[in-house]
Structures are given as structure tokens and as C-alpha cells.
Amino acid sequence: MLSTGFFIFVWDNDSHDWMKKGPRYEINQVLNHKNLAPSAIILFHNDANDTPITLRPILEGLIEKGFEIVPISELIHRENFTIDHTGRQRLN
């Protein structure tokens, strides 16, 4: 945690929603990303055109693959951790 009380975390999987390549591309980008793994953080942007269309199939696809959708607060370690070279928190 920073002295300001904020936590820093890094995303693992960019949905590429900002590229505006269409729903099929965005869904494929998320569900088949090389960094898709437990505790992965997927980046979406507030102003992306296709994300409102793609979010349901993406969430359903993640659940079908066995992933659980949780709020970021459940992934943040609040004490006794270090941050590795990828920006991930690791418990000590």
C-alpha cells in the first residue's frame, strides 16, 4: 500500500476494447489471451463501444472455463506482500 492509502495493481489481459475491432475480436482477445489464469485482471475501458455487447459472453466464457468473477478487493493483499517484476502482489 502506498503512503496515500492506495494500492497499485497491474492488469494481465488487455481486452483491446479501445481498438474498436468489433465484438468477436474483443471476446476472443479476452477468452484466449495467453495471460488468462487464476487471479488475472482483465482491462476494460469506460468508453469502449463494444464492451456493453461483449461483457455477457466474456463473463459466461470465463465461467465456462472454470473462473470465478470476484471484485478486485478480493485479489489485493493488504499486508505482508511484495510486488514482483510483473507488478503482481506476492505474499511473503
Distance bins in CASP14 RR format, pairs under 12 A and 6 or more apart:
PFRMAT RR
TARGET T0000
AUTHOR 0000-0000-0000
RMODE 2
METHOD distances of the structure
MODEL  1
1 7 1 0 1 0 0 0 0 0 0 0 0
1 8 0 0 0 0 1 0 0 0 0 0 0
1 9 0 0 0 0 0 1 0 0 0 0 0
1 76 0 0 0 0 1 0 0 0 0 0 0
1 77 0 0 0 0 1 0 0 0 0 0 0
1 78 1 0 0 1 0 0 0 0 0 0 0
1 79 0 0 0 0 1 0 0 0 0 0 0
1 80 0 0 0 0 0 1 0 0 0 0 0
1 81 0 0 0 0 1 0 0 0 0 0 0
1 83 0 0 0 0 0 1 0 0 0 0 0
1 89 0 0 0 0 0 1 0 0 0 0 0
2 8 1 0 0 1 0 0 0 0 0 0 0
2 9 0 0 0 0 0 1 0 0 0 0 0
2 83 0 0 0 0 0 1 0 0 0 0 0
5 76 0 0 0 0 0 1 0 0 0 0 0
5 78 0 0 0 0 0 1 0 0 0 0 0
6 76 0 0 0 0 0 1 0 0 0 0 0
6 78 0 0 0 0 0 1 0 0 0 0 0
7 72 0 0 0 0 1 0 0 0 0 0 0
7 73 0 0 0 0 1 0 0 0 0 0 0
7 75 0 0 0 0 1 0 0 0 0 0 0
7 76 1 0 1 0 0 0 0 0 0 0 0
7 77 0 0 0 0 1 0 0 0 0 0 0
7 78 1 0 0 1 0 0 0 0 0 0 0
7 79 0 0 0 0 0 1 0 0 0 0 0
7 81 0 0 0 0 1 0 0 0 0 0 0
7 83 0 0 0 0 0 1 0 0 0 0 0
7 87 0 0 0 0 0 1 0 0 0 0 0
7 89 0 0 0 0 1 0 0 0 0 0 0
8 41 0 0 0 0 0 1 0 0 0 0 0
8 72 0 0 0 0 0 1 0 0 0 0 0
8 76 0 0 0 0 1 0 0 0 0 0 0
8 77 0 0 0 0 0 1 0 0 0 0 0
8 81 0 0 0 0 0 1 0 0 0 0 0
8 83 1 0 0 1 0 0 0 0 0 0 0
8 87 1 0 0 1 0 0 0 0 0 0 0
8 88 0 0 0 0 0 1 0 0 0 0 0
8 89 0 0 0 0 1 0 0 0 0 0 0
9 39 0 0 0 0 0 1 0 0 0 0 0
9 40 0 0 0 0 0 1 0 0 0 0 0
9 41 1 0 0 1 0 0 0 0 0 0 0
9 43 0 0 0 0 0 1 0 0 0 0 0
9 72 1 0 0 1 0 0 0 0 0 0 0
9 73 0 0 0 0 0 1 0 0 0 0 0
9 74 0 0 0 0 0 1 0 0 0 0 0
9 75 1 0 0 1 0 0 0 0 0 0 0
9 76 1 0 0 1 0 0 0 0 0 0 0
9 77 0 0 0 0 0 1 0 0 0 0 0
9 81 0 0 0 0 0 1 0 0 0 0 0
9 83 0 0 0 0 1 0 0 0 0 0 0
9 86 0 0 0 0 0 1 0 0 0 0 0
9 87 1 0 0 1 0 0 0 0 0 0 0
9 88 0 0 0 0 1 0 0 0 0 0 0
9 89 1 0 0 1 0 0 0 0 0 0 0
10 35 0 0 0 0 0 1 0 0 0 0 0
10 39 0 0 0 0 0 1 0 0 0 0 0
10 40 0 0 0 0 0 1 0 0 0 0 0
10 41 1 0 0 1 0 0 0 0 0 0 0
10 42 0 0 0 0 0 1 0 0 0 0 0
10 43 0 0 0 0 1 0 0 0 0 0 0
10 72 0 0 0 0 0 1 0 0 0 0 0
10 75 0 0 0 0 0 1 0 0 0 0 0
10 76 0 0 0 0 0 1 0 0 0 0 0
10 83 0 0 0 0 1 0 0 0 0 0 0
10 84 0 0 0 0 0 1 0 0 0 0 0
10 85 0 0 0 0 0 1 0 0 0 0 0
10 86 1 0 0 1 0 0 0 0 0 0 0
10 87 1 0 1 0 0 0 0 0 0 0 0
10 88 1 0 0 1 0 0 0 0 0 0 0
10 89 0 0 0 0 1 0 0 0 0 0 0
11 30 0 0 0 0 0 1 0 0 0 0 0
11 33 0 0 0 0 0 1 0 0 0 0 0
11 35 0 0 0 0 1 0 0 0 0 0 0
11 36 0 0 0 0 0 1 0 0 0 0 0
11 39 0 0 0 0 0 1 0 0 0 0 0
11 40 0 0 0 0 1 0 0 0 0 0 0
11 41 1 0 1 0 0 0 0 0 0 0 0
11 42 1 0 0 1 0 0 0 0 0 0 0
11 43 1 1 0 0 0 0 0 0 0 0 0
11 44 0 0 0 0 1 0 0 0 0 0 0
11 45 0 0 0 0 0 1 0 0 0 0 0
11 72 0 0 0 0 0 1 0 0 0 0 0
11 75 0 0 0 0 0 1 0 0 0 0 0
11 86 0 0 0 0 0 1 0 0 0 0 0
11 87 0 0 0 0 1 0 0 0 0 0 0
11 88 0 0 0 0 0 1 0 0 0 0 0
12 30 0 0 0 0 0 1 0 0 0 0 0
12 33 1 0 0 1 0 0 0 0 0 0 0
12 34 0 0 0 0 1 0 0 0 0 0 0
12 35 1 0 1 0 0 0 0 0 0 0 0
12 36 1 0 0 1 0 0 0 0 0 0 0
12 37 1 0 0 1 0 0 0 0 0 0 0
12 38 0 0 0 0 0 1 0 0 0 0 0
12 39 0 0 0 0 1 0 0 0 0 0 0
12 40 1 0 1 0 0 0 0 0 0 0 0
12 41 1 0 1 0 0 0 0 0 0 0 0
12 42 1 0 0 1 0 0 0 0 0 0 0
12 43 0 0 0 0 1 0 0 0 0 0 0
12 75 0 0 0 0 0 1 0 0 0 0 0
12 86 0 0 0 0 1 0 0 0 0 0 0
12 87 0 0 0 0 1 0 0 0 0 0 0
12 88 0 0 0 0 1 0 0 0 0 0 0
13 26 0 0 0 0 0 1 0 0 0 0 0
13 28 0 0 0 0 0 1 0 0 0 0 0
13 29 1 0 0 1 0 0 0 0 0 0 0
13 30 1 0 0 1 0 0 0 0 0 0 0
13 31 0 0 0 0 1 0 0 0 0 0 0
13 32 0 0 0 0 1 0 0 0 0 0 0
13 33 1 0 1 0 0 0 0 0 0 0 0
13 34 0 0 0 0 1 0 0 0 0 0 0
13 35 1 0 1 0 0 0 0 0 0 0 0
13 36 1 0 1 0 0 0 0 0 0 0 0
13 37 0 0 0 0 1 0 0 0 0 0 0
13 39 0 0 0 0 0 1 0 0 0 0 0
13 40 1 0 1 0 0 0 0 0 0 0 0
13 41 1 0 0 1 0 0 0 0 0 0 0
13 42 1 0 1 0 0 0 0 0 0 0 0
13 43 1 0 0 1 0 0 0 0 0 0 0
13 44 0 0 0 0 1 0 0 0 0 0 0
13 58 0 0 0 0 0 1 0 0 0 0 0
13 62 0 0 0 0 0 1 0 0 0 0 0
13 67 0 0 0 0 0 1 0 0 0 0 0
14 26 0 0 0 0 0 1 0 0 0 0 0
14 29 1 0 0 1 0 0 0 0 0 0 0
14 30 0 0 0 0 1 0 0 0 0 0 0
14 33 0 0 0 0 1 0 0 0 0 0 0
14 34 0 0 0 0 0 1 0 0 0 0 0
14 35 0 0 0 0 1 0 0 0 0 0 0
14 36 0 0 0 0 0 1 0 0 0 0 0
14 40 0 0 0 0 0 1 0 0 0 0 0
14 41 0 0 0 0 0 1 0 0 0 0 0
14 42 0 0 0 0 1 0 0 0 0 0 0
14 43 1 0 1 0 0 0 0 0 0 0 0
14 44 0 0 0 0 1 0 0 0 0 0 0
14 45 0 0 0 0 1 0 0 0 0 0 0
14 48 0 0 0 0 0 1 0 0 0 0 0
15 21 0 0 0 0 0 1 0 0 0 0 0
15 22 0 0 0 0 0 1 0 0 0 0 0
15 23 0 0 0 0 0 1 0 0 0 0 0
15 25 0 0 0 0 1 0 0 0 0 0 0
15 26 1 0 1 0 0 0 0 0 0 0 0
15 27 0 0 0 0 1 0 0 0 0 0 0
15 28 0 0 0 0 0 1 0 0 0 0 0
15 29 1 0 1 0 0 0 0 0 0 0 0
15 30 1 0 1 0 0 0 0 0 0 0 0
15 31 0 0 0 0 0 1 0 0 0 0 0
15 32 0 0 0 0 0 1 0 0 0 0 0
15 33 0 0 0 0 1 0 0 0 0 0 0
15 35 0 0 0 0 0 1 0 0 0 0 0
15 36 0 0 0 0 0 1 0 0 0 0 0
15 40 0 0 0 0 0 1 0 0 0 0 0
15 41 0 0 0 0 0 1 0 0 0 0 0
15 42 1 0 0 1 0 0 0 0 0 0 0
15 43 1 0 1 0 0 0 0 0 0 0 0
15 44 1 0 1 0 0 0 0 0 0 0 0
15 45 0 0 0 0 1 0 0 0 0 0 0
15 48 1 0 0 1 0 0 0 0 0 0 0
15 50 0 0 0 0 1 0 0 0 0 0 0
15 51 1 0 0 1 0 0 0 0 0 0 0
15 54 1 0 0 1 0 0 0 0 0 0 0
15 55 0 0 0 0 1 0 0 0 0 0 0
15 58 1 0 0 1 0 0 0 0 0 0 0
15 62 0 0 0 0 0 1 0 0 0 0 0
16 22 0 0 0 0 1 0 0 0 0 0 0
16 23 0 0 0 0 0 1 0 0 0 0 0
16 24 0 0 0 0 0 1 0 0 0 0 0
16 25 1 0 0 1 0 0 0 0 0 0 0
16 26 1 0 0 1 0 0 0 0 0 0 0
16 27 0 0 0 0 0 1 0 0 0 0 0
16 28 0 0 0 0 1 0 0 0 0 0 0
16 29 1 0 1 0 0 0 0 0 0 0 0
16 30 0 0 0 0 1 0 0 0 0 0 0
16 32 0 0 0 0 0 1 0 0 0 0 0
16 33 0 0 0 0 1 0 0 0 0 0 0
16 42 0 0 0 0 0 1 0 0 0 0 0
16 43 0 0 0 0 1 0 0 0 0 0 0
16 44 0 0 0 0 1 0 0 0 0 0 0
16 45 0 0 0 0 1 0 0 0 0 0 0
16 48 0 0 0 0 1 0 0 0 0 0 0
16 50 0 0 0 0 1 0 0 0 0 0 0
16 51 0 0 0 0 0 1 0 0 0 0 0
16 54 0 0 0 0 0 1 0 0 0 0 0
17 23 0 0 0 0 1 0 0 0 0 0 0
17 25 0 0 0 0 1 0 0 0 0 0 0
17 26 1 0 1 0 0 0 0 0 0 0 0
17 27 0 0 0 0 0 1 0 0 0 0 0
17 29 0 0 0 0 1 0 0 0 0 0 0
17 30 0 0 0 0 1 0 0 0 0 0 0
17 42 0 0 0 0 0 1 0 0 0 0 0
17 43 0 0 0 0 1 0 0 0 0 0 0
17 44 1 0 1 0 0 0 0 0 0 0 0
17 45 1 0 1 0 0 0 0 0 0 0 0
17 46 0 0 0 0 1 0 0 0 0 0 0
17 47 0 0 0 0 1 0 0 0 0 0 0
17 48 1 1 0 0 0 0 0 0 0 0 0
17 49 1 0 0 1 0 0 0 0 0 0 0
17 50 1 0 0 1 0 0 0 0 0 0 0
17 51 1 0 1 0 0 0 0 0 0 0 0
17 52 0 0 0 0 0 1 0 0 0 0 0
17 53 0 0 0 0 0 1 0 0 0 0 0
17 54 1 0 0 1 0 0 0 0 0 0 0
17 55 0 0 0 0 1 0 0 0 0 0 0
17 58 0 0 0 0 0 1 0 0 0 0 0
18 25 0 0 0 0 0 1 0 0 0 0 0
18 26 0 0 0 0 1 0 0 0 0 0 0
18 29 0 0 0 0 0 1 0 0 0 0 0
18 43 0 0 0 0 1 0 0 0 0 0 0
18 44 0 0 0 0 1 0 0 0 0 0 0
18 45 1 0 1 0 0 0 0 0 0 0 0
18 46 0 0 0 0 0 1 0 0 0 0 0
18 47 0 0 0 0 1 0 0 0 0 0 0
18 48 1 0 0 1 0 0 0 0 0 0 0
18 49 0 0 0 0 1 0 0 0 0 0 0
18 50 0 0 0 0 0 1 0 0 0 0 0
18 51 0 0 0 0 1 0 0 0 0 0 0
19 25 1 0 0 1 0 0 0 0 0 0 0
19 26 0 0 0 0 1 0 0 0 0 0 0
19 29 0 0 0 0 1 0 0 0 0 0 0
19 45 0 0 0 0 0 1 0 0 0 0 0
19 48 0 0 0 0 1 0 0 0 0 0 0
19 49 0 0 0 0 0 1 0 0 0 0 0
19 50 0 0 0 0 1 0 0 0 0 0 0
19 51 0 0 0 0 0 1 0 0 0 0 0
20 26 0 0 0 0 1 0 0 0 0 0 0
20 45 0 0 0 0 0 1 0 0 0 0 0
20 47 0 0 0 0 0 1 0 0 0 0 0
20 48 1 0 0 1 0 0 0 0 0 0 0
20 49 1 0 1 0 0 0 0 0 0 0 0
20 50 1 0 0 1 0 0 0 0 0 0 0
20 51 0 0 0 0 0 1 0 0 0 0 0
20 54 0 0 0 0 0 1 0 0 0 0 0
21 27 0 0 0 0 0 1 0 0 0 0 0
21 28 0 0 0 0 1 0 0 0 0 0 0
21 29 0 0 0 0 1 0 0 0 0 0 0
21 48 0 0 0 0 0 1 0 0 0 0 0
21 49 0 0 0 0 0 1 0 0 0 0 0
21 50 0 0 0 0 1 0 0 0 0 0 0
21 54 0 0 0 0 0 1 0 0 0 0 0
22 28 0 0 0 0 1 0 0 0 0 0 0
22 29 0 0 0 0 1 0 0 0 0 0 0
22 48 0 0 0 0 1 0 0 0 0 0 0
22 49 0 0 0 0 1 0 0 0 0 0 0
22 50 1 0 1 0 0 0 0 0 0 0 0
22 51 0 0 0 0 0 1 0 0 0 0 0
22 53 0 0 0 0 1 0 0 0 0 0 0
22 54 0 0 0 0 1 0 0 0 0 0 0
23 29 0 0 0 0 0 1 0 0 0 0 0
23 30 0 0 0 0 0 1 0 0 0 0 0
23 48 0 0 0 0 0 1 0 0 0 0 0
23 49 0 0 0 0 1 0 0 0 0 0 0
23 50 1 0 1 0 0 0 0 0 0 0 0
23 51 0 0 0 0 1 0 0 0 0 0 0
23 52 0 0 0 0 1 0 0 0 0 0 0
23 53 1 0 1 0 0 0 0 0 0 0 0
23 54 1 0 1 0 0 0 0 0 0 0 0
23 55 0 0 0 0 1 0 0 0 0 0 0
23 56 0 0 0 0 0 1 0 0 0 0 0
23 57 1 0 0 1 0 0 0 0 0 0 0
23 58 0 0 0 0 1 0 0 0 0 0 0
24 30 0 0 0 0 0 1 0 0 0 0 0
24 31 0 0 0 0 0 1 0 0 0 0 0
24 32 0 0 0 0 0 1 0 0 0 0 0
24 50 0 0 0 0 1 0 0 0 0 0 0
24 53 0 0 0 0 0 1 0 0 0 0 0
24 54 0 0 0 0 1 0 0 0 0 0 0
24 57 0 0 0 0 1 0 0 0 0 0 0
24 58 0 0 0 0 0 1 0 0 0 0 0
25 31 0 0 0 0 0 1 0 0 0 0 0
25 32 0 0 0 0 0 1 0 0 0 0 0
25 48 0 0 0 0 0 1 0 0 0 0 0
25 49 0 0 0 0 0 1 0 0 0 0 0
25 50 0 0 0 0 1 0 0 0 0 0 0
25 53 0 0 0 0 0 1 0 0 0 0 0
25 54 0 0 0 0 1 0 0 0 0 0 0
25 58 0 0 0 0 0 1 0 0 0 0 0
26 32 0 0 0 0 0 1 0 0 0 0 0
26 33 0 0 0 0 0 1 0 0 0 0 0
26 42 0 0 0 0 0 1 0 0 0 0 0
26 43 0 0 0 0 0 1 0 0 0 0 0
26 44 0 0 0 0 1 0 0 0 0 0 0
26 45 0 0 0 0 0 1 0 0 0 0 0
26 48 0 0 0 0 1 0 0 0 0 0 0
26 49 0 0 0 0 1 0 0 0 0 0 0
26 50 1 0 1 0 0 0 0 0 0 0 0
26 51 1 0 0 1 0 0 0 0 0 0 0
26 52 0 0 0 0 0 1 0 0 0 0 0
26 53 0 0 0 0 1 0 0 0 0 0 0
26 54 1 0 1 0 0 0 0 0 0 0 0
26 55 0 0 0 0 1 0 0 0 0 0 0
26 57 0 0 0 0 1 0 0 0 0 0 0
26 58 1 0 0 1 0 0 0 0 0 0 0
27 33 0 0 0 0 0 1 0 0 0 0 0
27 42 0 0 0 0 0 1 0 0 0 0 0
27 50 0 0 0 0 1 0 0 0 0 0 0
27 51 0 0 0 0 0 1 0 0 0 0 0
27 53 0 0 0 0 1 0 0 0 0 0 0
27 54 1 0 1 0 0 0 0 0 0 0 0
27 55 0 0 0 0 1 0 0 0 0 0 0
27 56 0 0 0 0 1 0 0 0 0 0 0
27 57 1 0 1 0 0 0 0 0 0 0 0
27 58 1 0 1 0 0 0 0 0 0 0 0
27 59 0 0 0 0 0 1 0 0 0 0 0
27 60 0 0 0 0 1 0 0 0 0 0 0
27 61 0 0 0 0 1 0 0 0 0 0 0
27 62 0 0 0 0 0 1 0 0 0 0 0
28 36 0 0 0 0 0 1 0 0 0 0 0
28 54 0 0 0 0 1 0 0 0 0 0 0
28 57 0 0 0 0 0 1 0 0 0 0 0
28 58 0 0 0 0 1 0 0 0 0 0 0
28 61 0 0 0 0 0 1 0 0 0 0 0
29 35 0 0 0 0 0 1 0 0 0 0 0
29 36 0 0 0 0 0 1 0 0 0 0 0
29 42 0 0 0 0 1 0 0 0 0 0 0
29 43 0 0 0 0 0 1 0 0 0 0 0
29 44 0 0 0 0 0 1 0 0 0 0 0
29 48 0 0 0 0 0 1 0 0 0 0 0
29 50 0 0 0 0 0 1 0 0 0 0 0
29 51 0 0 0 0 0 1 0 0 0 0 0
29 54 0 0 0 0 1 0 0 0 0 0 0
29 58 0 0 0 0 1 0 0 0 0 0 0
30 36 1 0 0 1 0 0 0 0 0 0 0
30 40 0 0 0 0 1 0 0 0 0 0 0
30 41 0 0 0 0 0 1 0 0 0 0 0
30 42 1 0 1 0 0 0 0 0 0 0 0
30 43 0 0 0 0 1 0 0 0 0 0 0
30 44 0 0 0 0 1 0 0 0 0 0 0
30 50 0 0 0 0 0 1 0 0 0 0 0
30 51 0 0 0 0 0 1 0 0 0 0 0
30 54 1 0 0 1 0 0 0 0 0 0 0
30 55 0 0 0 0 1 0 0 0 0 0 0
30 57 0 0 0 0 1 0 0 0 0 0 0
30 58 1 0 1 0 0 0 0 0 0 0 0
30 59 0 0 0 0 1 0 0 0 0 0 0
30 60 0 0 0 0 0 1 0 0 0 0 0
30 61 0 0 0 0 1 0 0 0 0 0 0
30 62 1 0 0 1 0 0 0 0 0 0 0
30 65 0 0 0 0 0 1 0 0 0 0 0
30 67 0 0 0 0 0 1 0 0 0 0 0
31 40 0 0 0 0 0 1 0 0 0 0 0
31 42 0 0 0 0 1 0 0 0 0 0 0
31 54 0 0 0 0 0 1 0 0 0 0 0
31 57 0 0 0 0 1 0 0 0 0 0 0
31 58 1 0 0 1 0 0 0 0 0 0 0
31 59 0 0 0 0 0 1 0 0 0 0 0
31 60 0 0 0 0 1 0 0 0 0 0 0
31 61 1 0 1 0 0 0 0 0 0 0 0
31 62 1 0 0 1 0 0 0 0 0 0 0
31 63 0 0 0 0 0 1 0 0 0 0 0
31 64 0 0 0 0 1 0 0 0 0 0 0
31 65 1 0 0 1 0 0 0 0 0 0 0
31 66 0 0 0 0 0 1 0 0 0 0 0
31 67 0 0 0 0 1 0 0 0 0 0 0
32 58 0 0 0 0 0 1 0 0 0 0 0
32 61 0 0 0 0 0 1 0 0 0 0 0
32 62 0 0 0 0 0 1 0 0 0 0 0
32 65 0 0 0 0 0 1 0 0 0 0 0
33 40 0 0 0 0 1 0 0 0 0 0 0
33 41 0 0 0 0 0 1 0 0 0 0 0
33 42 0 0 0 0 1 0 0 0 0 0 0
33 43 0 0 0 0 0 1 0 0 0 0 0
33 58 0 0 0 0 0 1 0 0 0 0 0
33 62 0 0 0 0 0 1 0 0 0 0 0
33 65 0 0 0 0 0 1 0 0 0 0 0
34 40 0 0 0 0 0 1 0 0 0 0 0
35 41 0 0 0 0 1 0 0 0 0 0 0
35 42 0 0 0 0 1 0 0 0 0 0 0
35 43 0 0 0 0 0 1 0 0 0 0 0
35 86 0 0 0 0 1 0 0 0 0 0 0
35 88 0 0 0 0 0 1 0 0 0 0 0
36 42 0 0 0 0 1 0 0 0 0 0 0
36 58 0 0 0 0 0 1 0 0 0 0 0
36 61 0 0 0 0 0 1 0 0 0 0 0
36 62 0 0 0 0 1 0 0 0 0 0 0
36 65 1 0 0 1 0 0 0 0 0 0 0
36 66 0 0 0 0 0 1 0 0 0 0 0
36 67 0 0 0 0 1 0 0 0 0 0 0
37 62 0 0 0 0 0 1 0 0 0 0 0
37 65 0 0 0 0 0 1 0 0 0 0 0
37 66 0 0 0 0 0 1 0 0 0 0 0
37 67 0 0 0 0 1 0 0 0 0 0 0
37 86 0 0 0 0 0 1 0 0 0 0 0
37 88 0 0 0 0 0 1 0 0 0 0 0
38 62 0 0 0 0 0 1 0 0 0 0 0
38 65 0 0 0 0 0 1 0 0 0 0 0
38 66 0 0 0 0 1 0 0 0 0 0 0
38 67 1 0 0 1 0 0 0 0 0 0 0
38 68 0 0 0 0 1 0 0 0 0 0 0
38 69 0 0 0 0 0 1 0 0 0 0 0
38 70 0 0 0 0 0 1 0 0 0 0 0
38 75 0 0 0 0 1 0 0 0 0 0 0
38 88 0 0 0 0 0 1 0 0 0 0 0
39 67 0 0 0 0 1 0 0 0 0 0 0
39 68 0 0 0 0 0 1 0 0 0 0 0
39 69 0 0 0 0 0 1 0 0 0 0 0
39 70 0 0 0 0 1 0 0 0 0 0 0
39 72 0 0 0 0 0 1 0 0 0 0 0
39 74 0 0 0 0 1 0 0 0 0 0 0
39 75 1 0 1 0 0 0 0 0 0 0 0
39 76 0 0 0 0 0 1 0 0 0 0 0
39 77 0 0 0 0 0 1 0 0 0 0 0
39 86 0 0 0 0 0 1 0 0 0 0 0
39 88 1 0 0 1 0 0 0 0 0 0 0
39 89 0 0 0 0 1 0 0 0 0 0 0
39 90 0 0 0 0 0 1 0 0 0 0 0
39 91 0 0 0 0 0 1 0 0 0 0 0
40 62 0 0 0 0 1 0 0 0 0 0 0
40 65 0 0 0 0 0 1 0 0 0 0 0
40 67 1 0 0 1 0 0 0 0 0 0 0
40 68 0 0 0 0 0 1 0 0 0 0 0
40 69 0 0 0 0 0 1 0 0 0 0 0
40 70 0 0 0 0 0 1 0 0 0 0 0
40 72 0 0 0 0 0 1 0 0 0 0 0
40 75 0 0 0 0 1 0 0 0 0 0 0
40 86 0 0 0 0 0 1 0 0 0 0 0
40 88 0 0 0 0 0 1 0 0 0 0 0
41 67 0 0 0 0 0 1 0 0 0 0 0
41 69 0 0 0 0 0 1 0 0 0 0 0
41 70 0 0 0 0 0 1 0 0 0 0 0
41 71 0 0 0 0 0 1 0 0 0 0 0
41 72 1 0 0 1 0 0 0 0 0 0 0
41 74 0 0 0 0 0 1 0 0 0 0 0
41 75 1 0 0 1 0 0 0 0 0 0 0
41 76 0 0 0 0 0 1 0 0 0 0 0
41 86 0 0 0 0 0 1 0 0 0 0 0
41 87 0 0 0 0 0 1 0 0 0 0 0
41 88 0 0 0 0 1 0 0 0 0 0 0
41 89 0 0 0 0 0 1 0 0 0 0 0
42 51 0 0 0 0 0 1 0 0 0 0 0
42 54 0 0 0 0 0 1 0 0 0 0 0
42 55 0 0 0 0 0 1 0 0 0 0 0
42 58 1 0 0 1 0 0 0 0 0 0 0
42 59 0 0 0 0 0 1 0 0 0 0 0
42 61 0 0 0 0 0 1 0 0 0 0 0
42 62 0 0 0 0 1 0 0 0 0 0 0
42 67 0 0 0 0 1 0 0 0 0 0 0
42 69 0 0 0 0 1 0 0 0 0 0 0
42 70 0 0 0 0 0 1 0 0 0 0 0
42 72 0 0 0 0 0 1 0 0 0 0 0
42 75 0 0 0 0 0 1 0 0 0 0 0
43 51 0 0 0 0 0 1 0 0 0 0 0
43 72 0 0 0 0 0 1 0 0 0 0 0
44 50 0 0 0 0 0 1 0 0 0 0 0
44 51 1 0 1 0 0 0 0 0 0 0 0
44 52 0 0 0 0 0 1 0 0 0 0 0
44 54 0 0 0 0 1 0 0 0 0 0 0
44 55 1 0 0 1 0 0 0 0 0 0 0
44 58 0 0 0 0 1 0 0 0 0 0 0
44 59 0 0 0 0 0 1 0 0 0 0 0
45 51 1 0 0 1 0 0 0 0 0 0 0
45 52 0 0 0 0 0 1 0 0 0 0 0
46 52 0 0 0 0 0 1 0 0 0 0 0
48 54 0 0 0 0 1 0 0 0 0 0 0
48 55 0 0 0 0 1 0 0 0 0 0 0
50 56 0 0 0 0 0 1 0 0 0 0 0
50 57 0 0 0 0 0 1 0 0 0 0 0
50 58 0 0 0 0 0 1 0 0 0 0 0
51 57 0 0 0 0 0 1 0 0 0 0 0
51 58 0 0 0 0 1 0 0 0 0 0 0
51 59 0 0 0 0 0 1 0 0 0 0 0
52 58 0 0 0 0 0 1 0 0 0 0 0
54 60 0 0 0 0 0 1 0 0 0 0 0
54 61 0 0 0 0 0 1 0 0 0 0 0
54 62 0 0 0 0 0 1 0 0 0 0 0
55 61 0 0 0 0 0 1 0 0 0 0 0
55 62 0 0 0 0 0 1 0 0 0 0 0
55 69 0 0 0 0 0 1 0 0 0 0 0
56 62 0 0 0 0 0 1 0 0 0 0 0
56 63 0 0 0 0 0 1 0 0 0 0 0
56 69 0 0 0 0 0 1 0 0 0 0 0
57 63 0 0 0 0 0 1 0 0 0 0 0
57 64 0 0 0 0 0 1 0 0 0 0 0
58 64 0 0 0 0 0 1 0 0 0 0 0
58 65 0 0 0 0 0 1 0 0 0 0 0
58 67 0 0 0 0 0 1 0 0 0 0 0
58 69 0 0 0 0 1 0 0 0 0 0 0
59 65 0 0 0 0 0 1 0 0 0 0 0
59 66 0 0 0 0 0 1 0 0 0 0 0
59 67 0 0 0 0 1 0 0 0 0 0 0
59 68 0 0 0 0 0 1 0 0 0 0 0
59 69 1 0 0 1 0 0 0 0 0 0 0
60 66 0 0 0 0 0 1 0 0 0 0 0
60 67 0 0 0 0 0 1 0 0 0 0 0
60 69 0 0 0 0 0 1 0 0 0 0 0
61 67 0 0 0 0 1 0 0 0 0 0 0
61 69 0 0 0 0 0 1 0 0 0 0 0
62 68 0 0 0 0 1 0 0 0 0 0 0
62 69 1 0 0 1 0 0 0 0 0 0 0
62 70 0 0 0 0 0 1 0 0 0 0 0
63 69 1 0 0 1 0 0 0 0 0 0 0
63 70 0 0 0 0 0 1 0 0 0 0 0
68 74 0 0 0 0 1 0 0 0 0 0 0
68 75 0 0 0 0 0 1 0 0 0 0 0
69 75 0 0 0 0 0 1 0 0 0 0 0
70 76 0 0 0 0 0 1 0 0 0 0 0
72 89 0 0 0 0 0 1 0 0 0 0 0
75 81 0 0 0 0 0 1 0 0 0 0 0
75 88 0 0 0 0 1 0 0 0 0 0 0
75 89 0 0 0 0 1 0 0 0 0 0 0
75 91 0 0 0 0 0 1 0 0 0 0 0
76 83 0 0 0 0 0 1 0 0 0 0 0
76 88 0 0 0 0 0 1 0 0 0 0 0
76 89 1 0 0 1 0 0 0 0 0 0 0
76 91 0 0 0 0 0 1 0 0 0 0 0
77 83 0 0 0 0 1 0 0 0 0 0 0
77 88 0 0 0 0 1 0 0 0 0 0 0
77 89 1 0 1 0 0 0 0 0 0 0 0
77 90 0 0 0 0 1 0 0 0 0 0 0
77 91 1 0 1 0 0 0 0 0 0 0 0
77 92 0 0 0 0 1 0 0 0 0 0 0
78 89 0 0 0 0 1 0 0 0 0 0 0
78 91 0 0 0 0 0 1 0 0 0 0 0
79 89 0 0 0 0 0 1 0 0 0 0 0
79 91 0 0 0 0 1 0 0 0 0 0 0
79 92 0 0 0 0 1 0 0 0 0 0 0
80 89 0 0 0 0 0 1 0 0 0 0 0
80 90 0 0 0 0 0 1 0 0 0 0 0
80 91 1 0 0 1 0 0 0 0 0 0 0
80 92 1 0 1 0 0 0 0 0 0 0 0
81 87 0 0 0 0 0 1 0 0 0 0 0
81 88 0 0 0 0 1 0 0 0 0 0 0
81 89 1 0 1 0 0 0 0 0 0 0 0
81 90 1 0 0 1 0 0 0 0 0 0 0
81 91 1 0 1 0 0 0 0 0 0 0 0
81 92 1 0 0 1 0 0 0 0 0 0 0
82 88 0 0 0 0 1 0 0 0 0 0 0
82 89 1 0 0 1 0 0 0 0 0 0 0
82 90 1 0 1 0 0 0 0 0 0 0 0
82 91 0 0 0 0 1 0 0 0 0 0 0
82 92 1 0 0 1 0 0 0 0 0 0 0
83 89 1 0 1 0 0 0 0 0 0 0 0
83 90 1 0 0 1 0 0 0 0 0 0 0
83 91 0 0 0 0 0 1 0 0 0 0 0
83 92 0 0 0 0 0 1 0 0 0 0 0
84 90 1 0 1 0 0 0 0 0 0 0 0
84 91 0 0 0 0 0 1 0 0 0 0 0
84 92 0 0 0 0 0 1 0 0 0 0 0
END
